[in-house]
Amino acid sequence: MTDPRYSVCGSGYRLDARQQELLELAESLGPRFAERAGRYDREASFPYENYAELRDAGLLGLCVPEKFGGRGADFRTYSLVSATLGKFCGATALTFNMHACSTLWPGTLADDLDMTPAQRAEHDEHRIVHFSRVVREGAIYAQPFSEGSAAAAGKAPFGTTATRVDGGWRINGKKIFASLSGAAHYYGVLCTEAKPELSMRDTLYVAVPGAAAGLSVAGDWDPLGMRGTVSRTLLFRDVFVPDEAQMMPRGVYFQAASRWPHMFTTLSPTYLGIAIAAYEFTVRYLRGEVAGTPPVKRRMYPTKQIAVAEMWVKLEQTRALFLRMLDDARVDPPKDARLRAYASQYTIMENSNDICRLAIRTCGGQSMLKSLPLERLYRDSRCGALMLPWTAELCLDRIGREALYEPGEQDD
Ligand SMILES: Cc1cc2nc3c(=O)[nH]c(=O)nc-3n(C[C@H](O)[C@H](O)[C@H](O)COP(=O)(O)OP(=O)(O)OC[C@H]3O[C@@H](n4cnc5c(N)ncnc54)[C@H](O)[C@@H]3O)c2cc1C
């Protein structure tokens, strides 16, 4: 059994039987994921073996509702599983986020949104197609949204366009930082319906097959951290997709982004997992329990004890806010819950990196050798605060603005 200090929710947190089972399943995959993590990082290669294990364990369908053959995980359950995977391999957890949210958002989350009966029927028809690919064929979905413009931050329409044609859409544009590039079977792309004036309200969410004519992967991938995500550039040149490629009906993604803000917190559990891993490593290292390291005999120094205490305080603050945020998540959350969601995202992303920094400083020089996981955790943790739409900076920006202005309010 996992020591509750190193679990994502600690002892005494109420989990239902399904959550318990899924967390144990994720923990059971963990040691093998951790063993492979160094290689994926060194090679900047995609964690194919881990995905084969996720598929065999039935976890690719984690967030597919049960009525469509999946494991029916809701937002909270997903976030707990994701954080658990993050303890073992950040790149696997982060890419799994893109895949799982491709089913969570059109799944339970979309059920909370307003749709006309016709839209609801259309959505059901389309999501059966997507969910069966995942559950029956083991398909992997990605979420390439970023374009290097203001769009991924939610401040402008996406420049990638979808033009209405007979029986479907023709997609043109470019996406950067497309995690799972070359590995995904489908790319869930956000684009804007091509009209004389592009509008964020016309955001369209469509799944483009990896093998579609006109789609290509470009550029190299040699980043600081999260190297196993293989987040290269995607180019779309007159790519045709049929109507059933729509992952949400027209206009509904815009509604989701406005009314279900916690959907944008789903990257953060990965980084909570990384923070837990760095803390656990530090305790085990100072106790002389990390295989392959010399007995360090340093734990008797008050400075080490204070540093470990400081890390624990940060970790507990982070975990507590994360768990509180999970309680808040719902459609149309009240203002304090929305502000807390930004605060949770900010805290997890910043503290994860800070806990990793403290871990290296506390364990010392030998702990940052490439043969040990700490330096990879440190580099991976650096990426969290940069991820749109809720970068650490943009969370502060939103908190400040939304605290001081009510919707529609302006200065004279
Ligand atoms: C490992 C990794 C994997 C990724 N995977 C994916 C993926 O699968 N799909 C995907 O869509 N994206 C992905 N991204 C991209 C990520 O979400 C960001 O889009 C990307 O990091 C933005 O980089 P940029 O330099 O273009 O940001 P910019 O847009 O140039 O922003 C730079 C910084 O400026 C700030 N900023 C931006 N806009 C504003 C504003 N309006 N007001 C105030 N401040 C602002 C933000 O804090 C931001 O960090 C990934 C990124 C990383 C690092």
The ligand as an SDF file (V2000), in Angstrom:
LIG
                    3D

 53 58  0  0  0  0  0  0  0  0999 V2000
    5.7560   20.5170  -22.4770 C   0  0  0  0  0  0  0  0  0  0  0  0
    4.6840   21.2990  -23.1320 C   0  0  0  0  0  0  0  0  0  0  0  0
    3.6220   20.6230  -23.7310 C   0  0  0  0  0  0  0  0  0  0  0  0
    2.6080   21.3450  -24.3470 C   0  0  0  0  0  0  0  0  0  0  0  0
    1.5680   20.6660  -24.9400 N   0  0  0  0  0  0  0  0  0  0  0  0
    0.5700   21.3680  -25.5150 C   0  0  0  0  0  0  0  0  0  0  0  0
   -0.5270   20.6980  -26.1490 C   0  0  0  0  0  0  0  0  0  0  0  0
   -0.6030   19.4730  -26.1770 O   0  0  0  0  0  0  0  0  0  0  0  0
   -1.4850   21.4480  -26.7130 N   0  0  0  0  0  0  0  0  0  0  0  0
   -1.4460   22.7960  -26.6990 C   0  0  0  0  0  0  0  0  0  0  0  0
   -2.3620   23.4160  -27.2060 O   0  0  0  0  0  0  0  0  0  0  0  0
   -0.4230   23.4610  -26.1490 N   0  0  0  0  0  0  0  0  0  0  0  0
    0.5700   22.7730  -25.5460 C   0  0  0  0  0  0  0  0  0  0  0  0
    1.6240   23.4520  -24.9740 N   0  0  0  0  0  0  0  0  0  0  0  0
    1.7190   24.9020  -25.1700 C   0  0  0  0  0  0  0  0  0  0  0  0
    1.4280   25.7340  -23.9600 C   0  0  0  0  0  0  0  0  0  0  0  0
    0.1350   25.5540  -23.4700 O   0  0  0  0  0  0  0  0  0  0  0  0
    1.6090   27.1860  -24.3520 C   0  0  0  0  0  0  0  0  0  0  0  0
    0.7930   27.4780  -25.4230 O   0  0  0  0  0  0  0  0  0  0  0  0
    2.9940   27.5210  -24.7560 C   0  0  0  0  0  0  0  0  0  0  0  0
    3.8750   27.1650  -23.7340 O   0  0  0  0  0  0  0  0  0  0  0  0
    2.9930   29.0170  -25.0010 C   0  0  0  0  0  0  0  0  0  0  0  0
    4.2400   29.4070  -25.3830 O   0  0  0  0  0  0  0  0  0  0  0  0
    4.4530   30.8490  -26.0110 P   0  0  0  0  0  0  0  0  0  0  0  0
    5.8640   31.1810  -25.7590 O   0  0  0  0  0  0  0  0  0  0  0  0
    3.9470   30.8790  -27.4090 O   0  0  0  0  0  0  0  0  0  0  0  0
    3.5150   31.7270  -25.1250 O   0  0  0  0  0  0  0  0  0  0  0  0
    3.0350   33.1950  -25.3240 P   0  0  0  0  0  0  0  0  0  0  0  0
    1.6200   33.2000  -25.8140 O   0  0  0  0  0  0  0  0  0  0  0  0
    4.0490   33.9880  -26.0900 O   0  0  0  0  0  0  0  0  0  0  0  0
    3.0340   33.6810  -23.8420 O   0  0  0  0  0  0  0  0  0  0  0  0
    4.2130   33.8410  -23.1100 C   0  0  0  0  0  0  0  0  0  0  0  0
    3.8150   34.2010  -21.7160 C   0  0  0  0  0  0  0  0  0  0  0  0
    3.1670   35.4810  -21.7440 O   0  0  0  0  0  0  0  0  0  0  0  0
    2.0180   35.4920  -20.9300 C   0  0  0  0  0  0  0  0  0  0  0  0
    0.8440   35.9160  -21.6920 N   0  0  0  0  0  0  0  0  0  0  0  0
    0.3460   35.4110  -22.8370 C   0  0  0  0  0  0  0  0  0  0  0  0
   -0.7610   36.0660  -23.2200 N   0  0  0  0  0  0  0  0  0  0  0  0
   -0.9580   37.0410  -22.2880 C   0  0  0  0  0  0  0  0  0  0  0  0
   -1.9490   38.0400  -22.1020 C   0  0  0  0  0  0  0  0  0  0  0  0
   -2.9520   38.1960  -22.9850 N   0  0  0  0  0  0  0  0  0  0  0  0
   -1.8530   38.8210  -20.9930 N   0  0  0  0  0  0  0  0  0  0  0  0
   -0.8490   38.6810  -20.1070 C   0  0  0  0  0  0  0  0  0  0  0  0
    0.1200   37.7430  -20.2400 N   0  0  0  0  0  0  0  0  0  0  0  0
    0.0690   36.9320  -21.3030 C   0  0  0  0  0  0  0  0  0  0  0  0
    1.8070   34.0940  -20.4300 C   0  0  0  0  0  0  0  0  0  0  0  0
    2.0970   34.0340  -19.0480 O   0  0  0  0  0  0  0  0  0  0  0  0
    2.7850   33.2280  -21.1730 C   0  0  0  0  0  0  0  0  0  0  0  0
    3.4330   32.2910  -20.3320 O   0  0  0  0  0  0  0  0  0  0  0  0
    2.6620   22.7630  -24.3590 C   0  0  0  0  0  0  0  0  0  0  0  0
    3.7280   23.4260  -23.7530 C   0  0  0  0  0  0  0  0  0  0  0  0
    4.7230   22.7180  -23.1390 C   0  0  0  0  0  0  0  0  0  0  0  0
    5.8480   23.4670  -22.4860 C   0  0  0  0  0  0  0  0  0  0  0  0
  1  2  1  0
  2  3  1  0
  2 52  2  0
  3  4  2  0
  4  5  1  0
  4 50  1  0
  5  6  2  0
  6  7  1  0
  6 13  1  0
  7  8  2  0
  7  9  1  0
  9 10  1  0
 10 11  2  0
 10 12  1  0
 12 13  2  0
 13 14  1  0
 14 15  1  0
 14 50  1  0
 15 16  1  0
 16 17  1  0
 16 18  1  0
 18 19  1  0
 18 20  1  0
 20 21  1  0
 20 22  1  0
 22 23  1  0
 23 24  1  0
 24 25  2  0
 24 26  1  0
 24 27  1  0
 27 28  1  0
 28 29  2  0
 28 30  1  0
 28 31  1  0
 31 32  1  0
 32 33  1  0
 33 34  1  0
 33 48  1  0
 34 35  1  0
 35 36  1  0
 35 46  1  0
 36 37  1  0
 36 45  1  0
 37 38  2  0
 38 39  1  0
 39 40  1  0
 39 45  2  0
 40 41  1  0
 40 42  2  0
 42 43  1  0
 43 44  2  0
 44 45  1  0
 46 47  1  0
 46 48  1  0
 48 49  1  0
 50 51  2  0
 51 52  1  0
 52 53  1  0
M  END
$$$$
